[in-house]
Protein backbone atom coordinates (compact mmCIF):
# COMPACT_ATOMS: atom_id res chain seq x y z
CA UNK A 1 0.00 0.00 0.00
CA UNK A 2 2.85 2.35 0.85
CA UNK A 3 4.36 1.82 -2.59
CA UNK A 4 1.09 2.76 -4.32
CA UNK A 5 0.65 5.92 -2.25
CA UNK A 6 4.20 7.18 -2.82
CA UNK A 7 4.08 6.34 -6.54
CA UNK A 8 0.80 8.17 -7.13
CA UNK A 9 1.76 11.12 -4.93
CA UNK A 10 4.84 12.00 -6.98
CA UNK A 11 2.64 12.58 -10.04
CA UNK A 12 0.14 14.61 -8.04
CA UNK A 13 2.98 16.73 -6.59
CA UNK A 14 4.26 17.48 -10.12
CA UNK A 15 0.78 18.49 -11.33
CA UNK A 16 0.21 20.70 -8.28
CA UNK A 17 3.58 22.39 -8.79
CA UNK A 18 2.77 23.05 -12.45
CA UNK A 19 -0.61 24.55 -11.53
CA UNK A 20 0.96 26.62 -8.74
CA UNK A 21 3.52 28.03 -11.19
CA UNK A 22 0.81 28.81 -13.75
CA UNK A 23 -1.09 30.76 -11.11
CA UNK A 24 2.10 32.69 -10.39
CA UNK A 25 2.35 33.90 -13.98
CA UNK A 26 -1.34 34.75 -14.04
CA UNK A 27 -0.85 36.89 -10.92
CA UNK A 28 1.61 39.12 -12.79
CA UNK A 29 -1.41 40.81 -14.42
CA UNK A 30 -2.98 43.92 -12.89
CA UNK A 31 -6.50 42.56 -12.32
CA UNK A 32 -6.76 42.57 -8.54
CA UNK A 33 -10.14 40.86 -8.29
CA UNK A 34 -8.74 37.73 -9.94
CA UNK A 35 -5.46 37.85 -8.03
CA UNK A 36 -7.08 37.42 -4.62
CA UNK A 37 -8.70 34.18 -5.74
CA UNK A 38 -5.44 32.93 -7.28
CA UNK A 39 -3.52 33.65 -4.08
CA UNK A 40 -5.89 31.39 -2.15
CA UNK A 41 -5.58 28.67 -4.81
CA UNK A 42 -1.79 28.90 -4.56
CA UNK A 43 -1.94 28.46 -0.79
CA UNK A 44 -4.14 25.37 -1.17
CA UNK A 45 -1.70 23.86 -3.68
CA UNK A 46 1.26 24.67 -1.43
CA UNK A 47 -0.22 23.04 1.69
CA UNK A 48 -1.39 20.00 -0.28
CA UNK A 49 2.11 19.54 -1.75
CA UNK A 50 3.64 19.86 1.71
CA UNK A 51 1.27 17.21 3.03
CA UNK A 52 2.12 14.77 0.24
CA UNK A 53 5.88 15.32 0.49
CA UNK A 54 6.03 14.80 4.24
CA UNK A 55 3.62 11.86 3.93
CA UNK A 56 6.06 10.22 1.51
CA UNK A 57 8.99 10.90 3.84
CA UNK A 58 7.12 9.35 6.77
CA UNK A 59 5.84 6.29 4.89
CA UNK A 60 9.15 5.44 3.23
CA UNK A 61 11.34 6.08 6.27
CA UNK A 62 8.79 4.86 8.85
CA UNK A 63 10.15 7.63 11.07
CA UNK A 64 7.57 9.66 13.01
CA UNK A 65 10.04 12.51 13.47
CA UNK A 66 8.93 13.73 10.04
CA UNK A 67 5.37 14.07 11.35
CA UNK A 68 6.48 16.46 14.09
CA UNK A 69 8.60 18.50 11.67
CA UNK A 70 5.65 18.60 9.23
CA UNK A 71 3.41 20.09 11.94
CA UNK A 72 5.98 22.73 12.85
CA UNK A 73 6.59 23.68 9.20
CA UNK A 74 2.87 23.97 8.45
CA UNK A 75 2.29 26.13 11.53
CA UNK A 76 5.07 28.44 10.33
CA UNK A 77 3.74 28.62 6.75
CA UNK A 78 0.17 29.22 7.92
CA UNK A 79 1.32 31.92 10.31
CA UNK A 80 3.31 33.62 7.53
CA UNK A 81 0.52 33.62 4.90
CA UNK A 82 -2.04 34.85 7.47
CA UNK A 83 0.00 37.10 9.75
CA UNK A 84 1.92 39.17 7.18
CA UNK A 85 -1.22 40.35 5.26
CA UNK A 86 -2.95 40.96 8.61
CA UNK A 87 -0.11 43.23 9.80
CA UNK A 88 0.58 44.80 6.40
CA UNK A 89 -2.65 44.91 4.45
CA UNK A 90 -0.95 46.11 1.28
CA UNK A 91 1.80 43.46 1.23
CA UNK A 92 2.55 41.79 -2.09
CA UNK A 93 0.87 38.40 -1.75
CA UNK A 94 2.60 36.93 -4.79
CA UNK A 95 6.09 37.41 -3.34
CA UNK A 96 4.86 36.22 0.06
CA UNK A 97 3.35 33.03 -1.40
CA UNK A 98 6.48 32.24 -3.39
CA UNK A 99 8.72 32.89 -0.40
CA UNK A 100 6.65 30.46 1.72
CA UNK A 101 6.57 27.92 -1.10
CA UNK A 102 10.36 27.91 -1.43
CA UNK A 103 10.93 27.87 2.33
CA UNK A 104 8.59 24.91 2.71
CA UNK A 105 10.29 23.04 -0.12
CA UNK A 106 13.72 23.84 1.29
CA UNK A 107 12.85 22.58 4.77
CA UNK A 108 11.38 19.41 3.29
CA UNK A 109 14.44 18.67 1.14
CA UNK A 110 16.95 19.52 3.88
CA UNK A 111 15.07 17.24 6.31
CA UNK A 112 15.26 14.47 3.72
CA UNK A 113 19.04 14.96 3.51
CA UNK A 114 19.80 15.67 7.18
CA UNK A 115 17.09 15.84 9.83
CA UNK A 116 19.43 17.51 12.35
CA UNK A 117 20.27 20.29 9.91
CA UNK A 118 16.59 20.72 9.07
CA UNK A 119 15.84 21.48 12.74
CA UNK A 120 18.60 24.12 12.79
CA UNK A 121 17.33 25.57 9.53
CA UNK A 122 13.77 25.72 10.88
CA UNK A 123 14.89 27.66 13.97
CA UNK A 124 16.81 30.13 11.79
CA UNK A 125 13.78 30.54 9.50
CA UNK A 126 11.60 31.38 12.52
CA UNK A 127 14.15 33.91 13.78
CA UNK A 128 14.45 35.39 10.29
CA UNK A 129 10.69 35.92 10.04
CA UNK A 130 10.59 37.53 13.49
CA UNK A 131 13.31 39.99 12.43
CA UNK A 132 11.95 40.60 8.92
CA UNK A 133 8.44 41.47 10.11
CA UNK A 134 9.79 44.76 11.47
CA UNK A 135 11.44 45.83 8.20
CA UNK A 136 8.39 47.36 6.41
CA UNK A 137 7.57 49.24 9.61
CA UNK A 138 11.13 50.57 9.89
CA UNK A 139 11.09 51.68 6.24
CA UNK A 140 7.92 53.68 6.86
CA UNK A 141 9.17 55.28 10.10
CA UNK A 142 12.85 56.07 9.42
CA UNK A 143 13.53 58.75 6.83
CA UNK A 144 17.31 59.14 6.79
CA UNK A 145 18.24 56.00 4.80
CA UNK A 146 19.51 58.13 1.91
CA UNK A 147 21.88 60.10 4.13
CA UNK A 148 24.07 57.17 5.18
CA UNK A 149 25.65 56.39 1.81
CA UNK A 150 29.28 56.35 2.83
CA UNK A 151 28.44 54.74 6.17
CA UNK A 152 27.01 51.79 4.20
CA UNK A 153 30.09 51.62 1.98
CA UNK A 154 32.54 51.79 4.88
CA UNK A 155 30.58 49.32 7.02
CA UNK A 156 30.53 46.76 4.19
CA UNK A 157 34.29 47.01 3.68
CA UNK A 158 34.98 46.71 7.42
CA UNK A 159 32.73 43.64 7.77
CA UNK A 160 34.32 41.86 4.81
CA UNK A 161 37.79 42.88 5.97
CA UNK A 162 37.17 41.45 9.42
CA UNK A 163 36.32 38.09 7.84
CA UNK A 164 39.51 38.23 5.76
CA UNK A 165 41.58 38.79 8.89
CA UNK A 166 39.72 36.81 11.55
CA UNK A 167 37.46 34.43 9.63
CA UNK A 168 37.71 30.66 9.50
CA UNK A 169 38.82 28.78 6.42
CA UNK A 170 35.98 26.71 4.92
CA UNK A 171 36.81 24.60 1.85
CA UNK A 172 39.77 26.86 1.11
CA UNK A 173 37.88 30.17 1.48
CA UNK A 174 37.65 32.61 4.38
CA UNK A 175 33.92 33.27 4.43
CA UNK A 176 32.55 32.84 7.95
CA UNK A 177 32.78 33.06 11.72
CA UNK A 178 31.46 30.33 14.01
CA UNK A 179 29.47 31.00 17.16
CA UNK A 180 29.00 27.66 18.87
CA UNK A 181 27.55 25.31 16.28
CA UNK A 182 26.32 28.13 14.01
CA UNK A 183 28.40 29.53 11.15
CA UNK A 184 27.85 33.22 10.39
CA UNK A 185 28.68 34.43 6.87
CA UNK A 186 28.94 38.25 6.85
CA UNK A 187 29.18 38.53 3.04
CA UNK A 188 25.52 37.50 2.82
CA UNK A 189 24.43 40.44 4.98
CA UNK A 190 26.84 42.83 3.30
CA UNK A 191 24.82 42.31 0.09
CA UNK A 192 22.03 44.37 1.65
CA UNK A 193 24.36 47.12 2.88
CA UNK A 194 26.08 47.12 -0.51
CA UNK A 195 22.79 47.74 -2.33
CA UNK A 196 21.90 50.59 0.03
CA UNK A 197 25.34 52.07 -0.65
CA UNK A 198 24.89 51.89 -4.43
CA UNK A 199 21.39 53.35 -4.28
CA UNK A 200 22.50 56.14 -1.95
CA UNK A 201 25.48 57.02 -4.16
CA UNK A 202 23.62 57.00 -7.49
CA UNK A 203 20.02 58.06 -6.86
CA UNK A 204 20.81 61.78 -7.15
CA UNK A 205 24.13 62.14 -8.99
CA UNK A 206 25.32 59.94 -11.85
CA UNK A 207 28.14 61.99 -13.35
CA UNK A 208 31.47 60.34 -14.17
CA UNK A 209 33.21 61.30 -10.92
CA UNK A 210 30.35 60.03 -8.79
CA UNK A 211 30.36 56.72 -10.66
CA UNK A 212 34.15 56.52 -10.34
CA UNK A 213 34.06 57.14 -6.58
CA UNK A 214 31.32 54.52 -6.23
CA UNK A 215 33.47 52.13 -8.28
CA UNK A 216 36.36 52.54 -5.82
CA UNK A 217 34.22 51.51 -2.85
CA UNK A 218 32.52 48.71 -4.81
CA UNK A 219 35.90 47.52 -6.07
CA UNK A 220 37.22 47.27 -2.50
CA UNK A 221 34.27 45.01 -1.63
CA UNK A 222 35.02 42.75 -4.59
CA UNK A 223 38.80 42.69 -4.04
CA UNK A 224 38.41 41.66 -0.39
CA UNK A 225 36.08 38.84 -1.43
CA UNK A 226 38.55 37.71 -4.09
CA UNK A 227 41.44 37.71 -1.62
CA UNK A 228 39.22 35.73 0.76
CA UNK A 229 38.70 33.31 -2.17
CA UNK A 230 34.93 33.79 -1.91
CA UNK A 231 34.73 34.13 -5.69
CA UNK A 232 31.04 33.29 -6.01
CA UNK A 233 30.06 36.20 -3.76
CA UNK A 234 32.61 38.46 -5.52
CA UNK A 235 30.93 37.71 -8.83
CA UNK A 236 27.46 38.48 -7.41
CA UNK A 237 28.68 41.80 -5.98
CA UNK A 238 30.38 42.73 -9.25
CA UNK A 239 27.38 41.95 -11.46
CA UNK A 240 25.08 43.74 -9.01
CA UNK A 241 27.29 46.83 -9.16
CA UNK A 242 27.52 46.89 -12.97
CA UNK A 243 23.78 46.47 -13.54
CA UNK A 244 22.75 48.96 -10.84
CA UNK A 245 25.14 51.55 -12.34
CA UNK A 246 23.65 50.86 -15.77
CA UNK A 247 20.10 51.21 -14.40
CA UNK A 248 21.02 54.52 -12.74
CA UNK A 249 22.89 56.04 -15.69
CA UNK A 250 21.39 54.33 -18.78
CA UNK A 251 24.91 54.56 -20.19
CA UNK A 252 25.86 51.52 -22.29
CA UNK A 253 29.55 52.42 -22.04
CA UNK A 254 29.47 51.54 -18.33
CA UNK A 255 27.83 48.24 -19.19
CA UNK A 256 30.48 47.54 -21.84
CA UNK A 257 33.24 48.49 -19.39
CA UNK A 258 31.72 46.09 -16.86
CA UNK A 259 31.69 43.23 -19.35
CA UNK A 260 35.29 43.87 -20.39
CA UNK A 261 36.45 44.33 -16.79
CA UNK A 262 34.61 41.22 -15.63
CA UNK A 263 36.11 39.14 -18.41
CA UNK A 264 39.58 40.39 -17.53
CA UNK A 265 39.04 39.67 -13.85
CA UNK A 266 37.83 36.13 -14.67
CA UNK A 267 41.01 35.52 -16.69
CA UNK A 268 43.18 36.81 -13.81
CA UNK A 269 41.31 34.59 -11.32
CA UNK A 270 41.86 31.61 -13.61
CA UNK A 271 45.60 32.28 -13.65
CA UNK A 272 45.93 33.00 -9.93
CA UNK A 273 43.73 30.36 -8.26
CA UNK A 274 44.21 26.62 -8.70
CA UNK A 275 40.65 25.81 -7.58
CA UNK A 276 39.27 28.08 -10.31
CA UNK A 277 41.31 26.19 -12.92
CA UNK A 278 40.08 22.90 -11.47
CA UNK A 279 36.45 24.00 -11.72
CA UNK A 280 36.91 25.16 -15.30
CA UNK A 281 38.50 21.83 -16.23
CA UNK A 282 35.67 19.96 -14.50
CA UNK A 283 33.14 22.09 -16.39
CA UNK A 284 34.77 21.53 -19.78
CA UNK A 285 35.04 17.75 -19.46
CA UNK A 286 33.83 16.34 -16.12
CA UNK A 287 33.88 12.76 -17.43
CA UNK A 288 37.63 12.93 -17.92
CA UNK A 289 38.07 13.83 -14.24
CA UNK A 290 35.17 11.79 -12.86
CA UNK A 291 37.29 10.38 -10.02
CA UNK A 292 38.66 13.74 -8.91
CA UNK A 293 37.83 17.27 -10.08
CA UNK A 294 34.69 16.29 -11.96
CA UNK A 295 33.20 13.96 -9.35
CA UNK A 296 30.66 16.41 -7.92
CA UNK A 297 29.32 17.67 -11.25
CA UNK A 298 29.10 14.17 -12.76
CA UNK A 299 27.14 12.93 -9.73
CA UNK A 300 24.87 15.96 -10.09
CA UNK A 301 24.20 15.15 -13.75
CA UNK A 302 23.61 11.49 -12.91
CA UNK A 303 21.05 12.52 -10.29
CA UNK A 304 19.15 14.81 -12.68
CA UNK A 305 19.15 12.17 -15.41
CA UNK A 306 18.05 9.41 -13.03
CA UNK A 307 15.10 11.45 -11.80
CA UNK A 308 13.69 11.90 -15.32
CA UNK A 309 10.44 13.86 -15.71
CA UNK A 310 8.57 12.88 -12.53
CA UNK A 311 11.40 11.86 -10.19
CA UNK A 312 12.10 8.69 -8.26
CA UNK A 313 10.15 9.78 -5.21
CA UNK A 314 11.40 11.15 -1.90
CA UNK A 315 13.96 8.92 -0.16
CA UNK A 316 14.15 6.69 -3.26
CA UNK A 317 17.10 8.43 -4.89
CA UNK A 318 20.71 8.72 -3.79
CA UNK A 319 21.43 12.46 -3.51
CA UNK A 320 23.93 11.87 -0.68
CA UNK A 321 26.34 10.64 -3.38
CA UNK A 322 26.77 14.30 -4.41
CA UNK A 323 29.30 16.22 -2.25
CA UNK A 324 27.79 19.21 -0.39
CA UNK A 325 24.38 18.33 -1.83
CA UNK A 326 22.32 20.28 0.74
CA UNK A 327 24.23 23.49 -0.07
CA UNK A 328 25.58 23.59 -3.63
CA UNK A 329 23.58 20.85 -5.39
CA UNK A 330 20.16 20.82 -3.77
CA UNK A 331 18.53 21.54 -7.14
CA UNK A 332 19.98 18.28 -8.45
CA UNK A 333 18.50 16.49 -5.44
CA UNK A 334 15.10 18.02 -6.19
CA UNK A 335 15.25 16.90 -9.83
CA UNK A 336 16.30 13.38 -8.83
CA UNK A 337 13.48 12.76 -6.37
CA UNK A 338 10.74 15.18 -7.46
CA UNK A 339 11.47 15.26 -11.18
CA UNK A 340 12.79 17.53 -13.90
CA UNK A 341 9.30 18.98 -14.51
CA UNK A 342 9.17 20.01 -10.85
CA UNK A 343 12.66 21.51 -11.18
CA UNK A 344 11.68 23.49 -14.29
CA UNK A 345 8.57 24.81 -12.50
CA UNK A 346 10.77 25.85 -9.58
CA UNK A 347 12.99 27.86 -11.94
CA UNK A 348 9.90 29.52 -13.45
CA UNK A 349 8.61 30.30 -9.97
CA UNK A 350 11.89 32.05 -9.14
CA UNK A 351 11.68 33.89 -12.46
CA UNK A 352 8.22 35.15 -11.46
CA UNK A 353 9.74 36.61 -8.27
CA UNK A 354 12.38 38.38 -10.35
CA UNK A 355 9.82 39.72 -12.85
CA UNK A 356 7.63 40.91 -10.00
CA UNK A 357 10.56 42.87 -8.51
CA UNK A 358 11.55 44.39 -11.86
CA UNK A 359 7.94 45.33 -12.61
CA UNK A 360 7.70 46.91 -9.17
CA UNK A 361 10.94 48.88 -9.58
CA UNK A 362 9.67 50.33 -12.86
CA UNK A 363 6.71 51.87 -11.03
CA UNK A 364 8.69 53.44 -8.17
CA UNK A 365 9.26 57.17 -8.61
CA UNK A 366 11.84 57.54 -5.83
CA UNK A 367 15.17 56.62 -7.47
CA UNK A 368 16.75 55.51 -4.19
CA UNK A 369 14.14 52.83 -3.51
CA UNK A 370 13.84 51.99 -7.19
CA UNK A 371 17.54 51.09 -7.36
CA UNK A 372 17.31 49.00 -4.18
CA UNK A 373 14.43 46.89 -5.52
CA UNK A 374 16.13 46.55 -8.89
CA UNK A 375 19.42 45.56 -7.24
CA UNK A 376 17.71 42.95 -5.04
CA UNK A 377 16.03 41.46 -8.11
CA UNK A 378 19.30 41.32 -10.06
CA UNK A 379 21.34 39.78 -7.23
CA UNK A 380 18.57 37.27 -6.46
CA UNK A 381 18.19 35.96 -10.01
CA UNK A 382 21.93 35.99 -10.71
CA UNK A 383 22.63 33.89 -7.61
CA UNK A 384 20.00 31.41 -8.84
CA UNK A 385 21.69 31.36 -12.25
CA UNK A 386 25.07 30.63 -10.66
CA UNK A 387 23.75 27.83 -8.42
CA UNK A 388 21.55 26.03 -10.93
CA UNK A 389 23.86 26.77 -13.86
CA UNK A 390 26.78 25.21 -12.00
CA UNK A 391 24.74 22.17 -11.01
CA UNK A 392 23.62 21.41 -14.57
CA UNK A 393 27.06 22.11 -16.13
CA UNK A 394 25.92 25.27 -17.90
CA UNK A 395 28.72 27.24 -16.22
CA UNK A 396 31.61 26.34 -13.89
CA UNK A 397 30.70 25.77 -10.25
CA UNK A 398 30.82 28.82 -8.00
CA UNK A 399 29.80 27.34 -4.64
CA UNK A 400 26.86 29.64 -3.83
CA UNK A 401 23.57 28.53 -2.29
CA UNK A 402 20.09 28.40 -3.82
CA UNK A 403 18.07 31.14 -2.04
CA UNK A 404 15.48 29.89 0.49
CA UNK A 405 16.09 26.24 -0.45
CA UNK A 406 19.73 25.32 0.25
CA UNK A 407 20.91 24.69 3.78
CA UNK A 408 22.52 27.81 5.21
CA UNK A 409 21.29 30.15 7.93
CA UNK A 410 22.99 33.33 6.71
CA UNK A 411 21.65 32.79 3.20
CA UNK A 412 18.04 32.18 4.21
CA UNK A 413 18.00 35.10 6.65
CA UNK A 414 19.53 37.52 4.14
CA UNK A 415 17.15 36.49 1.37
CA UNK A 416 14.14 36.86 3.66
CA UNK A 417 15.29 40.33 4.72
CA UNK A 418 15.68 41.25 1.04
CA UNK A 419 12.15 40.04 0.26
CA UNK A 420 10.73 42.03 3.18
CA UNK A 421 12.67 45.11 2.05
CA UNK A 422 10.89 44.76 -1.28
CA UNK A 423 7.62 44.29 0.61
CA UNK A 424 8.23 47.45 2.64
CA UNK A 425 9.00 49.49 -0.46
CA UNK A 426 5.96 48.00 -2.24
CA UNK A 427 3.70 48.95 0.69
CA UNK A 428 5.11 52.47 0.58
CA UNK A 429 4.46 52.59 -3.17
CA UNK A 430 0.83 51.53 -2.62
CA UNK A 431 0.32 54.16 0.07
CA UNK A 432 1.80 56.90 -2.09
CA UNK A 433 -0.46 55.82 -4.96
CA UNK A 434 -3.53 56.15 -2.73
CA UNK A 435 -2.47 59.62 -1.59
CA UNK A 436 -1.95 60.67 -5.20
CA UNK A 437 -5.41 59.39 -6.15
CA UNK A 438 -6.98 61.29 -3.26
CA UNK A 439 -5.22 64.49 -4.28
CA UNK A 440 -6.27 64.08 -7.90
CA UNK A 441 -9.85 63.35 -6.88
CA UNK A 442 -9.98 66.46 -4.69
CA UNK A 443 -8.51 68.73 -7.38
CA UNK A 444 -11.70 69.05 -9.53
CA UNK A 445 -13.69 69.95 -6.41
CA UNK A 446 -11.23 72.72 -5.66
CA UNK A 447 -11.55 74.00 -9.23
CA UNK A 448 -15.35 73.96 -9.02
CA UNK A 449 -15.33 75.89 -5.78
CA UNK A 450 -13.01 78.44 -7.34
CA UNK A 451 -15.35 78.90 -10.31
CA UNK A 452 -18.29 79.42 -7.94
CA UNK A 453 -16.51 82.27 -6.20
C-alpha positions, 0 to 999 in steps of 0.5 A: 500500500505504501508503494502505491501511495508514494508512486501516485503522490509523486505525479500529483505533486508534479501536477500541483507544482505546475498549476501553482507556477501557472497561477504565479504567472497569471498573478503578474497581471494587474486585475486585482479581483482575480489575483485574490482568488489565485492567491488562495488557490496557490496556498491550497496547492502549497499546503497539499504539496507539503502534506504529500511530500512529508507523507512520503517521507514518513511512509518510506522512512517509517520515522515519526520525526517527520510528522512532528517536523511537518506540523511545525513547518505547516504552523510556520507557513500558515502563520506567515501567509495569514500574519503578514497580510494581517499586519501589512494589508498592502503586502505583495501576496505573490512574493509572500506566497512564493517565499513560503513555497520555497521555504517549505520546499527547502525545509522538506528537502533539507530534512530528507538529507539531514534531519538535524540540519533541518531542525537548525534551519527551521529555527533560523527561518523562525528567527528570520521571520521575526526579524523581517516582520519589522522591516516594512515598519522601519522603512515607513518610520525612518527617513534618513536612509539616503543620508548614510551612503558612505556609512554603508560603503565603509561598514561593508568594507569593514565587515568583509575585511574582518572576515579576511583577517579573523574568519575561519577557512571553509573549503579553502575560502575565508567566508565565515565566523562560528558562534558555537555550532552556528556559522555566520557568513557576513558577506551574505548580509553585506549584500544588503548594505552594498545595495543601500550604498549603491542606491545612496550614491547613485540616486541623485548624482550619476556623473562620471566622478560620482560613478568613479568614486562609487566604483572605488568603494565597490571595487574594494568590496570585490577585491576583499572577497577575491582575496578571501577566495569567496569568488562566487560572492565576488561575482554576485557583488560585481554583477550587481554593481555593474547592472545597478550603475547601468540602471542609474545612468542608462549609459551603455559604455558603463555596461560595456566596461563592466563586461570587459572588466569582468572578463579580464578579472575572470582571466586573472582569477583563472591564472591565480587560483588553482581551484578556479582552474580545477572548476573550469577543467571539471566544467569543460570535461567532467567525465575525464576527471570523474574520479577527482575534479569532476566527481561532484558535477558528474554525480549531479548530472547522474542525479538529474538524469536518473530522476527523469520527468517525474522523479524517483520519489522522496527517499528513493534516490541517492542524492547523498552521493553528491558532495555538499548536496544540501548546499551547492547541489540541492537543485539536483537532489530536487530533480532526482526525487521530485522530477525535472518537470518540478525543477523546471517549474521551480525555476519559473517560480523564481523567475516570477519573483524576479519579474515581479521585482523588476515590474515593481521597480519600474513603477517606483518614482523615488530613485533611491528605492527603485535602485534598491528593488532593482538591485535585489532582483538582479542579485537574487536571479543571478545567484540562482543562475550561478547555483543552478547553472553550475549544477547542470554544467551550464557554467563552472561551479561557484559554490553559492547557495540556492536562495530559500532552499539550500541549507545555510542560515545566513543565506536564508535570513539575508534572502528573507530580509531582502524580500521584506525590504521589497515588501516594505518598499511595495507597501510604501508605493501603494500608500503613495499611490492612494495619496496621489489618487486622493489628491487628484480626486480632490482637485476638480472639487477645488476648481469647481469651488473656485469657479463658484466664487 
